[in-house]
Amino acid sequence: MVEVNATMKVQYYTASTLDGFIATEDDSLEWLFPLGNLEDSSYPDFIAEVGAIAMGSSTYDWILRNSYTVAAETGSPWPYTPPTWVFSSRDLPAFDGADIRFARGDVTGFIDDMHAAARSKNIWIVGGGNLAGQFYDAGLLDELIVQVGSATLGTGKPLFPRRVLSPTLRLESVHQMGPGMVELRYTVTNPADRDS
């Protein structure tokens, strides 16, 4: 078992519509782009503290399909430098030069490797909601950071498809990001802590 730095966190950092969806049914993020500028958000400070990434296959597929757009915005079709675990039951292509590790099975089987790779920095659950829910179910999710946009979709991919009731989420901060978004930051009380 890897010794974990007490300040290291597993964080689900994402954007959501006002009605709780992170993407449309076909994984489009077009609702998000008009709402704000990434550089005006907490993202630059957040990503500087990320040492490893956990990503779901739908998010990875989106990056694959939109690699030209991603490259135009970030300078590379793969926008991340930390090692990334992509959780998928399918065989997926890798990006040349990227540190991508494909993972199948329970998230608990990979957490020690992620902690070791993060080197005292945080682990970011990029997406989606179901993957974040798996970390939550295993008692591994420490923080939920949601940038809520002034848009609704009616249907789509849910932010966090779990039933989570008070007092599990403790609101730590609220930060307005211009006229279109607000960031909510929650500490998550892990299931093991709730039972004691």
Buried (B, 14 or more C-beta within 10 A) or exposed (E): EEEBBEEBBBBBBBBBBEBBBBBBEEBBBEBBEEBBEEEEBBBEEBBEBBBBBBBBBBBBBBBBEBBEEBEEEEEBBBBBEBBBBBBBEEEEEBBEEBBBBBBEEEBEEBBEBBBBBBEEBBBBBBBBBBBBBBBBBBBBBBBBBBBBBBBEBEEBBBBBEBEEEEEBBEEEEEEEBEEBBBBBBBEBBBBEEEEE
